[in-house]
Amino acid sequence: MQVGVHRLVIALWLGHERAETTQIYVEATLAMKEQALAMTSPRKGDPGRYQPPDNLLAFLSSL
């Protein structure tokens, strides 16, 4: 919406049946989301991406 894409187009992209549903997600701007994230505390633990154990990957591959 910030670059001029109409809310109805965004609703179609997201697969929403009604444009009103999309409004829930577009009320907060990126700046508002960045401000909210800046106020949070980092989690305890090692940062990084989750890497599932090999046995889980093997199980999922067998499905």
PDBQT receptor file of N, H, CA, C and O in Angstrom, charges set to zero:
ATOM      1  N   MET A   1       0.818  -1.185   0.000  1.00  0.00    +0.000 N 
ATOM      2  CA  MET A   1       0.000   0.000   0.000  1.00  0.00    +0.000 C 
ATOM      3  C   MET A   1       0.867   1.256   0.000  1.00  0.00    +0.000 C 
ATOM      4  O   MET A   1       0.480   2.288  -0.548  1.00  0.00    +0.000 OA
ATOM      5  N   GLN A   2       2.031   1.160   0.614  1.00  0.00    +0.000 N 
ATOM      6  H   GLN A   2       2.346   0.322   1.059  1.00  0.00    +0.000 HD
ATOM      7  CA  GLN A   2       2.905   2.329   0.684  1.00  0.00    +0.000 C 
ATOM      8  C   GLN A   2       3.421   2.732  -0.687  1.00  0.00    +0.000 C 
ATOM      9  O   GLN A   2       3.754   3.898  -0.901  1.00  0.00    +0.000 OA
ATOM     10  N   VAL A   3       3.493   1.795  -1.614  1.00  0.00    +0.000 N 
ATOM     11  H   VAL A   3       3.222   0.848  -1.440  1.00  0.00    +0.000 HD
ATOM     12  CA  VAL A   3       3.974   2.123  -2.955  1.00  0.00    +0.000 C 
ATOM     13  C   VAL A   3       2.828   2.256  -3.950  1.00  0.00    +0.000 C 
ATOM     14  O   VAL A   3       3.065   2.373  -5.153  1.00  0.00    +0.000 OA
ATOM     15  N   GLY A   4       1.591   2.239  -3.464  1.00  0.00    +0.000 N 
ATOM     16  H   GLY A   4       1.399   2.145  -2.487  1.00  0.00    +0.000 HD
ATOM     17  CA  GLY A   4       0.451   2.502  -4.322  1.00  0.00    +0.000 C 
ATOM     18  C   GLY A   4      -0.355   1.296  -4.762  1.00  0.00    +0.000 C 
ATOM     19  O   GLY A   4      -1.266   1.442  -5.578  1.00  0.00    +0.000 OA
ATOM     20  N   VAL A   5      -0.055   0.111  -4.254  1.00  0.00    +0.000 N 
ATOM     21  H   VAL A   5       0.685  -0.008  -3.592  1.00  0.00    +0.000 HD
ATOM     22  CA  VAL A   5      -0.855  -1.066  -4.602  1.00  0.00    +0.000 C 
ATOM     23  C   VAL A   5      -2.169  -0.991  -3.833  1.00  0.00    +0.000 C 
ATOM     24  O   VAL A   5      -2.182  -0.789  -2.618  1.00  0.00    +0.000 OA
ATOM     25  N   HIS A   6      -3.254  -1.154  -4.548  1.00  0.00    +0.000 N 
ATOM     26  H   HIS A   6      -3.243  -1.318  -5.535  1.00  0.00    +0.000 HD
ATOM     27  CA  HIS A   6      -4.582  -1.037  -3.938  1.00  0.00    +0.000 C 
ATOM     28  C   HIS A   6      -4.832  -2.203  -2.984  1.00  0.00    +0.000 C 
ATOM     29  O   HIS A   6      -4.350  -3.315  -3.198  1.00  0.00    +0.000 OA
ATOM     30  N   ARG A   7      -5.590  -1.927  -1.937  1.00  0.00    +0.000 N 
ATOM     31  H   ARG A   7      -5.982  -1.023  -1.764  1.00  0.00    +0.000 HD
ATOM     32  CA  ARG A   7      -5.886  -2.926  -0.912  1.00  0.00    +0.000 C 
ATOM     33  C   ARG A   7      -6.598  -4.146  -1.498  1.00  0.00    +0.000 C 
ATOM     34  O   ARG A   7      -6.370  -5.263  -1.031  1.00  0.00    +0.000 OA
ATOM     35  N   LEU A   8      -7.443  -3.967  -2.492  1.00  0.00    +0.000 N 
ATOM     36  H   LEU A   8      -7.628  -3.060  -2.870  1.00  0.00    +0.000 HD
ATOM     37  CA  LEU A   8      -8.138  -5.097  -3.107  1.00  0.00    +0.000 C 
ATOM     38  C   LEU A   8      -7.167  -6.036  -3.823  1.00  0.00    +0.000 C 
ATOM     39  O   LEU A   8      -7.355  -7.252  -3.818  1.00  0.00    +0.000 OA
ATOM     40  N   VAL A   9      -6.137  -5.471  -4.434  1.00  0.00    +0.000 N 
ATOM     41  H   VAL A   9      -5.984  -4.483  -4.438  1.00  0.00    +0.000 HD
ATOM     42  CA  VAL A   9      -5.125  -6.294  -5.100  1.00  0.00    +0.000 C 
ATOM     43  C   VAL A   9      -4.367  -7.108  -4.055  1.00  0.00    +0.000 C 
ATOM     44  O   VAL A   9      -4.107  -8.295  -4.255  1.00  0.00    +0.000 OA
ATOM     45  N   ILE A  10      -4.020  -6.480  -2.959  1.00  0.00    +0.000 N 
ATOM     46  H   ILE A  10      -4.232  -5.517  -2.796  1.00  0.00    +0.000 HD
ATOM     47  CA  ILE A  10      -3.320  -7.184  -1.877  1.00  0.00    +0.000 C 
ATOM     48  C   ILE A  10      -4.198  -8.306  -1.332  1.00  0.00    +0.000 C 
ATOM     49  O   ILE A  10      -3.707  -9.402  -1.057  1.00  0.00    +0.000 OA
ATOM     50  N   ALA A  11      -5.484  -8.039  -1.175  1.00  0.00    +0.000 N 
ATOM     51  H   ALA A  11      -5.882  -7.150  -1.398  1.00  0.00    +0.000 HD
ATOM     52  CA  ALA A  11      -6.418  -9.063  -0.689  1.00  0.00    +0.000 C 
ATOM     53  C   ALA A  11      -6.436 -10.258  -1.626  1.00  0.00    +0.000 C 
ATOM     54  O   ALA A  11      -6.447 -11.402  -1.172  1.00  0.00    +0.000 OA
ATOM     55  N   LEU A  12      -6.440 -10.004  -2.933  1.00  0.00    +0.000 N 
ATOM     56  H   LEU A  12      -6.432  -9.075  -3.302  1.00  0.00    +0.000 HD
ATOM     57  CA  LEU A  12      -6.415 -11.104  -3.900  1.00  0.00    +0.000 C 
ATOM     58  C   LEU A  12      -5.114 -11.880  -3.821  1.00  0.00    +0.000 C 
ATOM     59  O   LEU A  12      -5.129 -13.110  -3.875  1.00  0.00    +0.000 OA
ATOM     60  N   TRP A  13      -3.990 -11.191  -3.695  1.00  0.00    +0.000 N 
ATOM     61  H   TRP A  13      -3.977 -10.192  -3.651  1.00  0.00    +0.000 HD
ATOM     62  CA  TRP A  13      -2.691 -11.859  -3.586  1.00  0.00    +0.000 C 
ATOM     63  C   TRP A  13      -2.648 -12.776  -2.368  1.00  0.00    +0.000 C 
ATOM     64  O   TRP A  13      -2.101 -13.876  -2.429  1.00  0.00    +0.000 OA
ATOM     65  N   LEU A  14      -3.231 -12.313  -1.258  1.00  0.00    +0.000 N 
ATOM     66  H   LEU A  14      -3.676 -11.419  -1.209  1.00  0.00    +0.000 HD
ATOM     67  CA  LEU A  14      -3.204 -13.084  -0.022  1.00  0.00    +0.000 C 
ATOM     68  C   LEU A  14      -4.292 -14.157   0.030  1.00  0.00    +0.000 C 
ATOM     69  O   LEU A  14      -4.313 -14.983   0.942  1.00  0.00    +0.000 OA
ATOM     70  N   GLY A  15      -5.197 -14.139  -0.959  1.00  0.00    +0.000 N 
ATOM     71  H   GLY A  15      -5.180 -13.468  -1.700  1.00  0.00    +0.000 HD
ATOM     72  CA  GLY A  15      -6.261 -15.133  -0.986  1.00  0.00    +0.000 C 
ATOM     73  C   GLY A  15      -7.401 -14.841  -0.041  1.00  0.00    +0.000 C 
ATOM     74  O   GLY A  15      -8.142 -15.750   0.333  1.00  0.00    +0.000 OA
ATOM     75  N   HIS A  16      -7.555 -13.604   0.350  1.00  0.00    +0.000 N 
ATOM     76  H   HIS A  16      -6.953 -12.866   0.046  1.00  0.00    +0.000 HD
ATOM     77  CA  HIS A  16      -8.638 -13.239   1.255  1.00  0.00    +0.000 C 
ATOM     78  C   HIS A  16      -9.950 -13.129   0.495  1.00  0.00    +0.000 C 
ATOM     79  O   HIS A  16      -9.996 -12.594  -0.613  1.00  0.00    +0.000 OA
ATOM     80  N   GLU A  17     -11.001 -13.633   1.091  1.00  0.00    +0.000 N 
ATOM     81  H   GLU A  17     -10.964 -14.068   1.991  1.00  0.00    +0.000 HD
ATOM     82  CA  GLU A  17     -12.324 -13.571   0.465  1.00  0.00    +0.000 C 
ATOM     83  C   GLU A  17     -12.863 -12.143   0.463  1.00  0.00    +0.000 C 
ATOM     84  O   GLU A  17     -13.533 -11.722  -0.480  1.00  0.00    +0.000 OA
ATOM     85  N   ARG A  18     -12.562 -11.407   1.526  1.00  0.00    +0.000 N 
ATOM     86  H   ARG A  18     -12.017 -11.749   2.292  1.00  0.00    +0.000 HD
ATOM     87  CA  ARG A  18     -13.057 -10.032   1.641  1.00  0.00    +0.000 C 
ATOM     88  C   ARG A  18     -11.889  -9.090   1.896  1.00  0.00    +0.000 C 
ATOM     89  O   ARG A  18     -10.928  -9.450   2.576  1.00  0.00    +0.000 OA
ATOM     90  N   ALA A  19     -11.976  -7.884   1.351  1.00  0.00    +0.000 N 
ATOM     91  H   ALA A  19     -12.757  -7.591   0.799  1.00  0.00    +0.000 HD
ATOM     92  CA  ALA A  19     -10.920  -6.887   1.547  1.00  0.00    +0.000 C 
ATOM     93  C   ALA A  19     -10.841  -6.450   3.002  1.00  0.00    +0.000 C 
ATOM     94  O   ALA A  19      -9.786  -6.012   3.460  1.00  0.00    +0.000 OA
ATOM     95  N   GLU A  20     -11.930  -6.563   3.723  1.00  0.00    +0.000 N 
ATOM     96  H   GLU A  20     -12.788  -6.919   3.351  1.00  0.00    +0.000 HD
ATOM     97  CA  GLU A  20     -11.931  -6.170   5.140  1.00  0.00    +0.000 C 
ATOM     98  C   GLU A  20     -10.963  -7.037   5.948  1.00  0.00    +0.000 C 
ATOM     99  O   GLU A  20     -10.358  -6.571   6.914  1.00  0.00    +0.000 OA
ATOM    100  N   THR A  21     -10.826  -8.291   5.548  1.00  0.00    +0.000 N 
ATOM    101  H   THR A  21     -11.318  -8.670   4.764  1.00  0.00    +0.000 HD
ATOM    102  CA  THR A  21      -9.885  -9.178   6.236  1.00  0.00    +0.000 C 
ATOM    103  C   THR A  21      -8.461  -8.665   6.084  1.00  0.00    +0.000 C 
ATOM    104  O   THR A  21      -7.670  -8.719   7.026  1.00  0.00    +0.000 OA
ATOM    105  N   THR A  22      -8.140  -8.171   4.905  1.00  0.00    +0.000 N 
ATOM    106  H   THR A  22      -8.783  -8.126   4.140  1.00  0.00    +0.000 HD
ATOM    107  CA  THR A  22      -6.799  -7.664   4.629  1.00  0.00    +0.000 C 
ATOM    108  C   THR A  22      -6.479  -6.458   5.492  1.00  0.00    +0.000 C 
ATOM    109  O   THR A  22      -5.326  -6.264   5.878  1.00  0.00    +0.000 OA
ATOM    110  N   GLN A  23      -7.468  -5.653   5.796  1.00  0.00    +0.000 N 
ATOM    111  H   GLN A  23      -8.404  -5.810   5.482  1.00  0.00    +0.000 HD
ATOM    112  CA  GLN A  23      -7.258  -4.436   6.569  1.00  0.00    +0.000 C 
ATOM    113  C   GLN A  23      -6.623  -4.732   7.922  1.00  0.00    +0.000 C 
ATOM    114  O   GLN A  23      -5.857  -3.920   8.442  1.00  0.00    +0.000 OA
ATOM    115  N   ILE A  24      -6.935  -5.875   8.486  1.00  0.00    +0.000 N 
ATOM    116  H   ILE A  24      -7.558  -6.535   8.064  1.00  0.00    +0.000 HD
ATOM    117  CA  ILE A  24      -6.357  -6.264   9.780  1.00  0.00    +0.000 C 
ATOM    118  C   ILE A  24      -4.831  -6.288   9.691  1.00  0.00    +0.000 C 
ATOM    119  O   ILE A  24      -4.140  -5.897  10.632  1.00  0.00    +0.000 OA
ATOM    120  N   TYR A  25      -4.315  -6.751   8.550  1.00  0.00    +0.000 N 
ATOM    121  H   TYR A  25      -4.876  -7.068   7.786  1.00  0.00    +0.000 HD
ATOM    122  CA  TYR A  25      -2.873  -6.932   8.395  1.00  0.00    +0.000 C 
ATOM    123  C   TYR A  25      -2.159  -5.680   7.928  1.00  0.00    +0.000 C 
ATOM    124  O   TYR A  25      -0.958  -5.541   8.159  1.00  0.00    +0.000 OA
ATOM    125  N   VAL A  26      -2.858  -4.770   7.281  1.00  0.00    +0.000 N 
ATOM    126  H   VAL A  26      -3.834  -4.883   7.094  1.00  0.00    +0.000 HD
ATOM    127  CA  VAL A  26      -2.185  -3.618   6.697  1.00  0.00    +0.000 C 
ATOM    128  C   VAL A  26      -2.272  -2.359   7.551  1.00  0.00    +0.000 C 
ATOM    129  O   VAL A  26      -1.745  -1.316   7.162  1.00  0.00    +0.000 OA
ATOM    130  N   GLU A  27      -2.919  -2.436   8.691  1.00  0.00    +0.000 N 
ATOM    131  H   GLU A  27      -3.347  -3.282   9.007  1.00  0.00    +0.000 HD
ATOM    132  CA  GLU A  27      -3.022  -1.246   9.537  1.00  0.00    +0.000 C 
ATOM    133  C   GLU A  27      -1.673  -0.833  10.097  1.00  0.00    +0.000 C 
ATOM    134  O   GLU A  27      -1.394   0.360  10.217  1.00  0.00    +0.000 OA
ATOM    135  N   ALA A  28      -0.848  -1.778  10.435  1.00  0.00    +0.000 N 
ATOM    136  H   ALA A  28      -1.074  -2.748  10.338  1.00  0.00    +0.000 HD
ATOM    137  CA  ALA A  28       0.467  -1.457  10.997  1.00  0.00    +0.000 C 
ATOM    138  C   ALA A  28       1.464  -1.255   9.856  1.00  0.00    +0.000 C 
ATOM    139  O   ALA A  28       1.605  -2.118   8.989  1.00  0.00    +0.000 OA
ATOM    140  N   THR A  29       2.141  -0.132   9.859  1.00  0.00    +0.000 N 
ATOM    141  H   THR A  29       2.027   0.569  10.563  1.00  0.00    +0.000 HD
ATOM    142  CA  THR A  29       3.151   0.136   8.838  1.00  0.00    +0.000 C 
ATOM    143  C   THR A  29       4.447  -0.573   9.208  1.00  0.00    +0.000 C 
ATOM    144  O   THR A  29       4.610  -1.037  10.336  1.00  0.00    +0.000 OA
ATOM    145  N   LEU A  30       5.357  -0.652   8.259  1.00  0.00    +0.000 N 
ATOM    146  H   LEU A  30       5.224  -0.275   7.343  1.00  0.00    +0.000 HD
ATOM    147  CA  LEU A  30       6.653  -1.268   8.539  1.00  0.00    +0.000 C 
ATOM    148  C   LEU A  30       7.381  -0.520   9.653  1.00  0.00    +0.000 C 
ATOM    149  O   LEU A  30       8.036  -1.139  10.491  1.00  0.00    +0.000 OA
ATOM    150  N   ALA A  31       7.269   0.795   9.665  1.00  0.00    +0.000 N 
ATOM    151  H   ALA A  31       6.737   1.298   8.984  1.00  0.00    +0.000 HD
ATOM    152  CA  ALA A  31       7.924   1.583  10.714  1.00  0.00    +0.000 C 
ATOM    153  C   ALA A  31       7.358   1.218  12.082  1.00  0.00    +0.000 C 
ATOM    154  O   ALA A  31       8.106   1.103  13.053  1.00  0.00    +0.000 OA
ATOM    155  N   MET A  32       6.043   1.036  12.163  1.00  0.00    +0.000 N 
ATOM    156  H   MET A  32       5.436   1.130  11.374  1.00  0.00    +0.000 HD
ATOM    157  CA  MET A  32       5.422   0.656  13.434  1.00  0.00    +0.000 C 
ATOM    158  C   MET A  32       5.919  -0.714  13.886  1.00  0.00    +0.000 C 
ATOM    159  O   MET A  32       6.179  -0.921  15.071  1.00  0.00    +0.000 OA
ATOM    160  N   LYS A  33       6.052  -1.647  12.950  1.00  0.00    +0.000 N 
ATOM    161  H   LYS A  33       5.841  -1.479  11.987  1.00  0.00    +0.000 HD
ATOM    162  CA  LYS A  33       6.534  -2.983  13.293  1.00  0.00    +0.000 C 
ATOM    163  C   LYS A  33       7.989  -2.932  13.755  1.00  0.00    +0.000 C 
ATOM    164  O   LYS A  33       8.362  -3.620  14.704  1.00  0.00    +0.000 OA
ATOM    165  N   GLU A  34       8.816  -2.116  13.084  1.00  0.00    +0.000 N 
ATOM    166  H   GLU A  34       8.513  -1.557  12.313  1.00  0.00    +0.000 HD
ATOM    167  CA  GLU A  34      10.220  -1.975  13.491  1.00  0.00    +0.000 C 
ATOM    168  C   GLU A  34      10.323  -1.383  14.888  1.00  0.00    +0.000 C 
ATOM    169  O   GLU A  34      11.157  -1.815  15.684  1.00  0.00    +0.000 OA
ATOM    170  N   GLN A  35       9.482  -0.398  15.195  1.00  0.00    +0.000 N 
ATOM    171  H   GLN A  35       8.805  -0.047  14.548  1.00  0.00    +0.000 HD
ATOM    172  CA  GLN A  35       9.492   0.202  16.536  1.00  0.00    +0.000 C 
ATOM    173  C   GLN A  35       9.104  -0.830  17.582  1.00  0.00    +0.000 C 
ATOM    174  O   GLN A  35       9.705  -0.874  18.656  1.00  0.00    +0.000 OA
ATOM    175  N   ALA A  36       8.111  -1.660  17.288  1.00  0.00    +0.000 N 
ATOM    176  H   ALA A  36       7.623  -1.624  16.416  1.00  0.00    +0.000 HD
ATOM    177  CA  ALA A  36       7.683  -2.687  18.240  1.00  0.00    +0.000 C 
ATOM    178  C   ALA A  36       8.794  -3.705  18.462  1.00  0.00    +0.000 C 
ATOM    179  O   ALA A  36       9.040  -4.113  19.597  1.00  0.00    +0.000 OA
ATOM    180  N   LEU A  37       9.467  -4.117  17.395  1.00  0.00    +0.000 N 
ATOM    181  H   LEU A  37       9.267  -3.785  16.473  1.00  0.00    +0.000 HD
ATOM    182  CA  LEU A  37      10.569  -5.070  17.535  1.00  0.00    +0.000 C 
ATOM    183  C   LEU A  37      11.732  -4.481  18.312  1.00  0.00    +0.000 C 
ATOM    184  O   LEU A  37      12.405  -5.194  19.056  1.00  0.00    +0.000 OA
ATOM    185  N   ALA A  38      11.977  -3.182  18.147  1.00  0.00    +0.000 N 
ATOM    186  H   ALA A  38      11.430  -2.603  17.542  1.00  0.00    +0.000 HD
ATOM    187  CA  ALA A  38      13.077  -2.529  18.851  1.00  0.00    +0.000 C 
ATOM    188  C   ALA A  38      12.849  -2.518  20.355  1.00  0.00    +0.000 C 
ATOM    189  O   ALA A  38      13.808  -2.419  21.121  1.00  0.00    +0.000 OA
ATOM    190  N   MET A  39      11.606  -2.616  20.787  1.00  0.00    +0.000 N 
ATOM    191  H   MET A  39      10.827  -2.697  20.165  1.00  0.00    +0.000 HD
ATOM    192  CA  MET A  39      11.295  -2.576  22.221  1.00  0.00    +0.000 C 
ATOM    193  C   MET A  39      11.358  -3.956  22.868  1.00  0.00    +0.000 C 
ATOM    194  O   MET A  39      11.203  -4.067  24.084  1.00  0.00    +0.000 OA
ATOM    195  N   THR A  40      11.579  -5.002  22.088  1.00  0.00    +0.000 N 
ATOM    196  H   THR A  40      11.705  -4.912  21.100  1.00  0.00    +0.000 HD
ATOM    197  CA  THR A  40      11.623  -6.342  22.657  1.00  0.00    +0.000 C 
ATOM    198  C   THR A  40      13.027  -6.684  23.122  1.00  0.00    +0.000 C 
ATOM    199  O   THR A  40      14.001  -6.043  22.726  1.00  0.00    +0.000 OA
ATOM    200  N   SER A  41      13.116  -7.681  23.950  1.00  0.00    +0.000 N 
ATOM    201  H   SER A  41      12.325  -8.201  24.271  1.00  0.00    +0.000 HD
ATOM    202  CA  SER A  41      14.404  -8.171  24.435  1.00  0.00    +0.000 C 
ATOM    203  C   SER A  41      14.790  -9.406  23.635  1.00  0.00    +0.000 C 
ATOM    204  O   SER A  41      13.924 -10.194  23.255  1.00  0.00    +0.000 OA
ATOM    205  N   PRO A  42      16.063  -9.580  23.380  1.00  0.00    +0.000 N 
ATOM    206  CA  PRO A  42      16.467 -10.799  22.665  1.00  0.00    +0.000 C 
ATOM    207  C   PRO A  42      16.222 -12.035  23.524  1.00  0.00    +0.000 C 
ATOM    208  O   PRO A  42      16.298 -11.977  24.751  1.00  0.00    +0.000 OA
ATOM    209  N   ARG A  43      15.929 -13.149  22.866  1.00  0.00    +0.000 N 
ATOM    210  H   ARG A  43      15.867 -13.196  21.869  1.00  0.00    +0.000 HD
ATOM    211  CA  ARG A  43      15.730 -14.400  23.587  1.00  0.00    +0.000 C 
ATOM    212  C   ARG A  43      17.052 -14.889  24.142  1.00  0.00    +0.000 C 
ATOM    213  O   ARG A  43      18.124 -14.581  23.622  1.00  0.00    +0.000 OA
ATOM    214  N   LYS A  44      16.947 -15.645  25.194  1.00  0.00    +0.000 N 
ATOM    215  H   LYS A  44      16.075 -15.895  25.616  1.00  0.00    +0.000 HD
ATOM    216  CA  LYS A  44      18.147 -16.277  25.732  1.00  0.00    +0.000 C 
ATOM    217  C   LYS A  44      18.468 -17.475  24.855  1.00  0.00    +0.000 C 
ATOM    218  O   LYS A  44      17.563 -18.149  24.361  1.00  0.00    +0.000 OA
ATOM    219  N   GLY A  45      19.720 -17.736  24.666  1.00  0.00    +0.000 N 
ATOM    220  H   GLY A  45      20.455 -17.189  25.068  1.00  0.00    +0.000 HD
ATOM    221  CA  GLY A  45      20.125 -18.870  23.839  1.00  0.00    +0.000 C 
ATOM    222  C   GLY A  45      20.928 -18.398  22.646  1.00  0.00    +0.000 C 
ATOM    223  O   GLY A  45      21.150 -17.206  22.438  1.00  0.00    +0.000 OA
ATOM    224  N   ASP A  46      21.344 -19.359  21.889  1.00  0.00    +0.000 N 
ATOM    225  H   ASP A  46      21.164 -20.328  22.057  1.00  0.00    +0.000 HD
ATOM    226  CA  ASP A  46      22.170 -19.066  20.731  1.00  0.00    +0.000 C 
ATOM    227  C   ASP A  46      21.309 -18.564  19.576  1.00  0.00    +0.000 C 
ATOM    228  O   ASP A  46      20.294 -19.177  19.243  1.00  0.00    +0.000 OA
ATOM    229  N   PRO A  47      21.710 -17.454  18.967  1.00  0.00    +0.000 N 
ATOM    230  CA  PRO A  47      20.960 -17.004  17.801  1.00  0.00    +0.000 C 
ATOM    231  C   PRO A  47      21.251 -17.906  16.606  1.00  0.00    +0.000 C 
ATOM    232  O   PRO A  47      22.288 -18.567  16.553  1.00  0.00    +0.000 OA
ATOM    233  N   GLY A  48      20.365 -17.924  15.689  1.00  0.00    +0.000 N 
ATOM    234  H   GLY A  48      19.522 -17.387  15.732  1.00  0.00    +0.000 HD
ATOM    235  CA  GLY A  48      20.605 -18.708  14.484  1.00  0.00    +0.000 C 
ATOM    236  C   GLY A  48      19.362 -19.434  14.035  1.00  0.00    +0.000 C 
ATOM    237  O   GLY A  48      18.317 -19.394  14.685  1.00  0.00    +0.000 OA
ATOM    238  N   ARG A  49      19.500 -20.084  12.933  1.00  0.00    +0.000 N 
ATOM    239  H   ARG A  49      20.349 -20.116  12.406  1.00  0.00    +0.000 HD
ATOM    240  CA  ARG A  49      18.395 -20.800  12.320  1.00  0.00    +0.000 C 
ATOM    241  C   ARG A  49      18.319 -22.211  12.893  1.00  0.00    +0.000 C 
ATOM    242  O   ARG A  49      19.342 -22.849  13.141  1.00  0.00    +0.000 OA
ATOM    243  N   TYR A  50      17.096 -22.687  13.096  1.00  0.00    +0.000 N 
ATOM    244  H   TYR A  50      16.265 -22.169  12.894  1.00  0.00    +0.000 HD
ATOM    245  CA  TYR A  50      16.880 -24.029  13.621  1.00  0.00    +0.000 C 
ATOM    246  C   TYR A  50      17.359 -25.073  12.623  1.00  0.00    +0.000 C 
ATOM    247  O   TYR A  50      17.050 -24.982  11.435  1.00  0.00    +0.000 OA
ATOM    248  N   GLN A  51      18.092 -26.040  13.082  1.00  0.00    +0.000 N 
ATOM    249  H   GLN A  51      18.343 -26.113  14.048  1.00  0.00    +0.000 HD
ATOM    250  CA  GLN A  51      18.539 -27.146  12.245  1.00  0.00    +0.000 C 
ATOM    251  C   GLN A  51      18.014 -28.433  12.870  1.00  0.00    +0.000 C 
ATOM    252  O   GLN A  51      18.487 -28.839  13.931  1.00  0.00    +0.000 OA
ATOM    253  N   PRO A  52      17.043 -29.078  12.227  1.00  0.00    +0.000 N 
ATOM    254  CA  PRO A  52      16.485 -30.296  12.813  1.00  0.00    +0.000 C 
ATOM    255  C   PRO A  52      17.521 -31.404  12.851  1.00  0.00    +0.000 C 
ATOM    256  O   PRO A  52      18.433 -31.434  12.024  1.00  0.00    +0.000 OA
ATOM    257  N   PRO A  53      17.387 -32.315  13.808  1.00  0.00    +0.000 N 
ATOM    258  CA  PRO A  53      18.342 -33.427  13.898  1.00  0.00    +0.000 C 
ATOM    259  C   PRO A  53      18.198 -34.365  12.690  1.00  0.00    +0.000 C 
ATOM    260  O   PRO A  53      17.152 -34.410  12.042  1.00  0.00    +0.000 OA
ATOM    261  N   ASP A  54      19.270 -35.109  12.406  1.00  0.00    +0.000 N 
ATOM    262  H   ASP A  54      20.120 -35.072  12.933  1.00  0.00    +0.000 HD
ATOM    263  CA  ASP A  54      19.293 -35.985  11.244  1.00  0.00    +0.000 C 
ATOM    264  C   ASP A  54      18.169 -37.020  11.268  1.00  0.00    +0.000 C 
ATOM    265  O   ASP A  54      17.598 -37.342  10.226  1.00  0.00    +0.000 OA
ATOM    266  N   ASN A  55      17.846 -37.551  12.474  1.00  0.00    +0.000 N 
ATOM    267  H   ASN A  55      18.310 -37.290  13.321  1.00  0.00    +0.000 HD
ATOM    268  CA  ASN A  55      16.806 -38.564  12.526  1.00  0.00    +0.000 C 
ATOM    269  C   ASN A  55      15.437 -37.990  12.163  1.00  0.00    +0.000 C 
ATOM    270  O   ASN A  55      14.606 -38.700  11.597  1.00  0.00    +0.000 OA
ATOM    271  N   LEU A  56      15.194 -36.747  12.470  1.00  0.00    +0.000 N 
ATOM    272  H   LEU A  56      15.869 -36.170  12.929  1.00  0.00    +0.000 HD
ATOM    273  CA  LEU A  56      13.941 -36.107  12.077  1.00  0.00    +0.000 C 
ATOM    274  C   LEU A  56      13.905 -35.917  10.566  1.00  0.00    +0.000 C 
ATOM    275  O   LEU A  56      12.885 -36.183   9.930  1.00  0.00    +0.000 OA
ATOM    276  N   LEU A  57      15.003 -35.463   9.995  1.00  0.00    +0.000 N 
ATOM    277  H   LEU A  57      15.831 -35.247  10.512  1.00  0.00    +0.000 HD
ATOM    278  CA  LEU A  57      15.070 -35.287   8.541  1.00  0.00    +0.000 C 
ATOM    279  C   LEU A  57      14.889 -36.607   7.821  1.00  0.00    +0.000 C 
ATOM    280  O   LEU A  57      14.221 -36.670   6.789  1.00  0.00    +0.000 OA
ATOM    281  N   ALA A  58      15.486 -37.671   8.365  1.00  0.00    +0.000 N 
ATOM    282  H   ALA A  58      16.029 -37.620   9.203  1.00  0.00    +0.000 HD
ATOM    283  CA  ALA A  58      15.340 -38.995   7.750  1.00  0.00    +0.000 C 
ATOM    284  C   ALA A  58      13.887 -39.444   7.803  1.00  0.00    +0.000 C 
ATOM    285  O   ALA A  58      13.362 -39.978   6.826  1.00  0.00    +0.000 OA
ATOM    286  N   PHE A  59      13.241 -39.231   8.937  1.00  0.00    +0.000 N 
ATOM    287  H   PHE A  59      13.668 -38.798   9.731  1.00  0.00    +0.000 HD
ATOM    288  CA  PHE A  59      11.827 -39.601   9.081  1.00  0.00    +0.000 C 
ATOM    289  C   PHE A  59      10.975 -38.830   8.073  1.00  0.00    +0.000 C 
ATOM    290  O   PHE A  59      10.132 -39.417   7.394  1.00  0.00    +0.000 OA
ATOM    291  N   LEU A  60      11.190 -37.535   7.976  1.00  0.00    +0.000 N 
ATOM    292  H   LEU A  60      11.874 -37.058   8.527  1.00  0.00    +0.000 HD
ATOM    293  CA  LEU A  60      10.389 -36.732   7.051  1.00  0.00    +0.000 C 
ATOM    294  C   LEU A  60      10.635 -37.140   5.605  1.00  0.00    +0.000 C 
ATOM    295  O   LEU A  60       9.709 -37.129   4.794  1.00  0.00    +0.000 OA
ATOM    296  N   SER A  61      11.860 -37.498   5.275  1.00  0.00    +0.000 N 
ATOM    297  H   SER A  61      12.612 -37.507   5.933  1.00  0.00    +0.000 HD
ATOM    298  CA  SER A  61      12.177 -37.932   3.921  1.00  0.00    +0.000 C 
ATOM    299  C   SER A  61      11.516 -39.259   3.590  1.00  0.00    +0.000 C 
ATOM    300  O   SER A  61      11.240 -39.540   2.423  1.00  0.00    +0.000 OA
ATOM    301  N   SER A  62      11.260 -40.078   4.600  1.00  0.00    +0.000 N 
ATOM    302  H   SER A  62      11.484 -39.850   5.548  1.00  0.00    +0.000 HD
ATOM    303  CA  SER A  62      10.656 -41.383   4.361  1.00  0.00    +0.000 C 
ATOM    304  C   SER A  62       9.150 -41.309   4.134  1.00  0.00    +0.000 C 
ATOM    305  O   SER A  62       8.540 -42.292   3.713  1.00  0.00    +0.000 OA
ATOM    306  N   LEU A  63       8.552 -40.165   4.406  1.00  0.00    +0.000 N 
ATOM    307  H   LEU A  63       9.048 -39.367   4.748  1.00  0.00    +0.000 HD
ATOM    308  CA  LEU A  63       7.090 -40.058   4.250  1.00  0.00    +0.000 C 
ATOM    309  C   LEU A  63       6.655 -40.028   2.813  1.00  0.00    +0.000 C 
ATOM    310  O   LEU A  63       5.460 -39.941   2.531  1.00  0.00    +0.000 OA
TER     311      LEU A  63
